Amino acid sequence: MTDLDLLIVGGGLAGLAAVLGADPKLKTAVVSKVHPLRSHSVAAQGGINAALGNNPDGREDSWQRHAFDTVKGSDYLADQDAAEILCQKAVPAMYELDHWGVPFSRFPDGTIAQRPFGGADFPRTCYAADRTGQMLLHTLYEQAVRKNVTFFDEWLVAGLVVRDGKCLGLVAIDLASGRIVPLRAKAVIFATGGYGRVFQKSTNAYINLGSGIGMAYRAGVPLKDMEFVQFHPTSLYGKNILITEGARGEGGYLLNNEGRRFMADYAPKTMELAPRDIVARAIEQEVQKGKGVENEYVWLDLRHLGREKILKRLPGIRDICSNFAGLDPVDSLIPIQPAQHYSMGGIDVDETCASPVPGFFAAGECSCISVHGANRLGGNSLLEAIIFGKIAGESASRFVAGGSPCVSPEREIADESRRIVDRITAVRRRDKGENIFRILNRLKAVMSGKAGIFRQEKALREGLDEIAALRAAYDEAFIFGTCTRYCEEMAIHLQFGYMLDIAEAILIGALRREETRGSHYRTDFPVRDDENWLKHTIMTLTDRGPVINYRPVNVEKYKPEERKY
Ligand SMILES: Cc1cc2nc3c(=O)[nH]c(=O)nc-3n(C[C@H](O)[C@H](O)[C@H](O)COP(=O)(O)OP(=O)(O)OC[C@H]3O[C@@H](n4cnc5c(N)ncnc54)[C@H](O)[C@@H]3O)c2cc1C
């Protein structure tokens, strides 16, 4: 058994930031199911927020304004103390990234360029053209490999071991060999990203299955606010590849089938730069009213930006349009539709990234602190991953140094290893039932159909019934693959049970929350209800099934008001 002080699961921005926050004296390892540079963070396009106040018109910005926009954008469900930490730390963090060599785009005076993003009262999104995630990830990886840390690349974590309320370690599979590896650690940080691929239409990478969130939940760590799922307004129609909000930030228009800028009817002040929940709903409503093109999508128009600006600021978007839709946004309209994009909910942690289970921490998209509440503002997620990833590394290091690390009986981890081996053996023996990929596709259809942008009681209940049916099918699911090396079907099989748990948590949270807030829109309860619902949903998996509690939101500073844009 491998013994470590600190185990970080995930090599995306949050995991790498955790490496940089960790005490270099600790024996630390990063486990990631893909090479860190292939983590989903690499796909982030539009930018990262910080109140640097660089703008050509001389207006002043402040981290407090950033915090206010974040809280308002969250429909007042964000914890305000956590949002303040995020926004205050953003400014020095941006200069640190700049000094490490992130090739930020620049204004002519040499300052870091900033573009407008939805829901922000100021152009405060720093960017590297439309490849911000790639630049950040490569820079952080350079910094992380300089530390005394072991990287276990292409190792899939299949089980987290928590016994008697303490985190003991985990069990991974080396995907290249199929070998099962038990890992014991004094502290574990999950930075395992989002669950986008639980949905059919998603901008997320295929690896974003959310198994980390499900694994923590199965091990007894509570989840928070799982009903809040972000749908991005502008994904390429049919393919659902993201067309960054930066395209609207640079001045892009949304047009209906009459060629009209319909956002005037939904957010007259901010138009296309209203927060994502509002724009995504507006697009769906236009289509429902018969104002969509082919009753399916609307247009994103960048033509008036001109060739030079598109080539300089949005070169990746131009490539995506050309490669996946055969069009050039310089002279053609882009067909777009909303798609699942981000998970506001996740593993319940506080602002030190500690979960209620001693020794278990989480950061980045898999976690819920909560800084995004019911709706995340664009540009705040990369920021959260970097700021709170580092905090997680620091907190876990303090936990290890604190002298009360979890003493871990090897037997418990060995038992979990055996359970996983038995499971793999049973799946390999099976040749009947339904193939795992078919069941995966059924799950995605259920979630997009029953827990999408517009929700109501009947559909949510039907979704839960269908999850129960999928569980039965999963118990009998088989795989075609017989290889032990890089067996993708087996990797999906091992993670699918966690996906079912996540799907169920989203549906239950959405069914119980009888109000509309941020991304959670109930057609049968279309109004925000602060009196009864200004609270976080905390869900714990017990022997009796999911148990829900509610926790108050920190609303110390900014009083909830109606959101107008
Ligand atoms: C297309 C797109 C564009 C975006 N653009 C922006 C943007 O411009 N600005 C912004 O703020 N946000 C953006 N976001 C959101 C942002 O990119 C993500 O929220 C953020 O990068 C998540 O970082 P992370 O480190 O938490 O997770 P990830 O980068 O997803 O990393 C997760 C890591 O966990 C590992 N992992 C997962 N499960 C397991 C397992 N079971 N075993 C082992 N390893 C595991 C993976 O290998 C990976 O290394 C965008 C999102 C999408 C989908």
The ligand as an SDF file (V2000), in Angstrom:
LIG
                    3D

 53 58  0  0  0  0  0  0  0  0999 V2000
  -16.2930   24.8240  -22.6920 C   0  0  0  0  0  0  0  0  0  0  0  0
  -16.1520   25.5080  -21.3670 C   0  0  0  0  0  0  0  0  0  0  0  0
  -15.6050   26.7760  -21.2970 C   0  0  0  0  0  0  0  0  0  0  0  0
  -15.4520   27.4190  -20.0740 C   0  0  0  0  0  0  0  0  0  0  0  0
  -14.9400   28.6860  -20.0320 N   0  0  0  0  0  0  0  0  0  0  0  0
  -14.8070   29.3100  -18.8430 C   0  0  0  0  0  0  0  0  0  0  0  0
  -14.2800   30.6320  -18.7600 C   0  0  0  0  0  0  0  0  0  0  0  0
  -13.9330   31.2510  -19.7700 O   0  0  0  0  0  0  0  0  0  0  0  0
  -14.1760   31.2040  -17.5420 N   0  0  0  0  0  0  0  0  0  0  0  0
  -14.5460   30.5670  -16.3920 C   0  0  0  0  0  0  0  0  0  0  0  0
  -14.4070   31.1310  -15.3080 O   0  0  0  0  0  0  0  0  0  0  0  0
  -15.0170   29.2960  -16.4380 N   0  0  0  0  0  0  0  0  0  0  0  0
  -15.1460   28.6640  -17.6210 C   0  0  0  0  0  0  0  0  0  0  0  0
  -15.6410   27.3770  -17.6640 N   0  0  0  0  0  0  0  0  0  0  0  0
  -15.7750   26.6180  -16.4110 C   0  0  0  0  0  0  0  0  0  0  0  0
  -14.3770   26.1750  -15.9500 C   0  0  0  0  0  0  0  0  0  0  0  0
  -13.6000   25.8500  -17.0660 O   0  0  0  0  0  0  0  0  0  0  0  0
  -14.4120   24.9670  -15.0210 C   0  0  0  0  0  0  0  0  0  0  0  0
  -15.3850   25.1320  -14.0340 O   0  0  0  0  0  0  0  0  0  0  0  0
  -13.0570   24.7820  -14.3290 C   0  0  0  0  0  0  0  0  0  0  0  0
  -12.0240   24.7510  -15.2890 O   0  0  0  0  0  0  0  0  0  0  0  0
  -13.0550   23.5190  -13.4950 C   0  0  0  0  0  0  0  0  0  0  0  0
  -11.7600   23.2820  -13.0060 O   0  0  0  0  0  0  0  0  0  0  0  0
  -11.5180   22.0610  -12.0060 P   0  0  0  0  0  0  0  0  0  0  0  0
  -10.0620   22.0650  -11.7120 O   0  0  0  0  0  0  0  0  0  0  0  0
  -12.4760   22.1460  -10.8890 O   0  0  0  0  0  0  0  0  0  0  0  0
  -11.9230   20.7700  -12.8540 O   0  0  0  0  0  0  0  0  0  0  0  0
  -11.3310   20.1330  -14.1960 P   0  0  0  0  0  0  0  0  0  0  0  0
  -10.4640   21.0440  -14.9560 O   0  0  0  0  0  0  0  0  0  0  0  0
  -12.5210   19.5580  -14.8930 O   0  0  0  0  0  0  0  0  0  0  0  0
  -10.4170   18.9680  -13.6690 O   0  0  0  0  0  0  0  0  0  0  0  0
  -10.9480   17.7990  -13.0840 C   0  0  0  0  0  0  0  0  0  0  0  0
   -9.8110   16.8270  -12.8470 C   0  0  0  0  0  0  0  0  0  0  0  0
  -10.2870   15.7380  -12.0820 O   0  0  0  0  0  0  0  0  0  0  0  0
   -9.8220   14.5280  -12.6310 C   0  0  0  0  0  0  0  0  0  0  0  0
  -10.7970   13.4990  -12.2770 N   0  0  0  0  0  0  0  0  0  0  0  0
  -12.1440   13.5460  -12.3220 C   0  0  0  0  0  0  0  0  0  0  0  0
  -12.6870   12.4100  -11.8720 N   0  0  0  0  0  0  0  0  0  0  0  0
  -11.6610   11.6120  -11.5310 C   0  0  0  0  0  0  0  0  0  0  0  0
  -11.5720   10.2820  -11.0080 C   0  0  0  0  0  0  0  0  0  0  0  0
  -12.6590    9.5630  -10.7210 N   0  0  0  0  0  0  0  0  0  0  0  0
  -10.3340    9.7670  -10.8070 N   0  0  0  0  0  0  0  0  0  0  0  0
   -9.2230   10.4860  -11.0920 C   0  0  0  0  0  0  0  0  0  0  0  0
   -9.2540   11.7370  -11.5820 N   0  0  0  0  0  0  0  0  0  0  0  0
  -10.4570   12.2890  -11.7900 C   0  0  0  0  0  0  0  0  0  0  0  0
   -9.7050   14.7970  -14.1170 C   0  0  0  0  0  0  0  0  0  0  0  0
   -8.7830   13.9300  -14.7050 O   0  0  0  0  0  0  0  0  0  0  0  0
   -9.2010   16.2410  -14.1120 C   0  0  0  0  0  0  0  0  0  0  0  0
   -7.8090   16.2700  -13.9880 O   0  0  0  0  0  0  0  0  0  0  0  0
  -15.8340   26.7620  -18.8880 C   0  0  0  0  0  0  0  0  0  0  0  0
  -16.4020   25.4840  -18.9580 C   0  0  0  0  0  0  0  0  0  0  0  0
  -16.6010   24.8760  -20.1770 C   0  0  0  0  0  0  0  0  0  0  0  0
  -17.3240   23.5800  -20.2240 C   0  0  0  0  0  0  0  0  0  0  0  0
  1  2  1  0
  2  3  1  0
  2 52  2  0
  3  4  2  0
  4  5  1  0
  4 50  1  0
  5  6  2  0
  6  7  1  0
  6 13  1  0
  7  8  2  0
  7  9  1  0
  9 10  1  0
 10 11  2  0
 10 12  1  0
 12 13  2  0
 13 14  1  0
 14 15  1  0
 14 50  1  0
 15 16  1  0
 16 17  1  0
 16 18  1  0
 18 19  1  0
 18 20  1  0
 20 21  1  0
 20 22  1  0
 22 23  1  0
 23 24  1  0
 24 25  2  0
 24 26  1  0
 24 27  1  0
 27 28  1  0
 28 29  2  0
 28 30  1  0
 28 31  1  0
 31 32  1  0
 32 33  1  0
 33 34  1  0
 33 48  1  0
 34 35  1  0
 35 36  1  0
 35 46  1  0
 36 37  1  0
 36 45  1  0
 37 38  2  0
 38 39  1  0
 39 40  1  0
 39 45  2  0
 40 41  1  0
 40 42  2  0
 42 43  1  0
 43 44  2  0
 44 45  1  0
 46 47  1  0
 46 48  1  0
 48 49  1  0
 50 51  2  0
 51 52  1  0
 52 53  1  0
M  END
$$$$
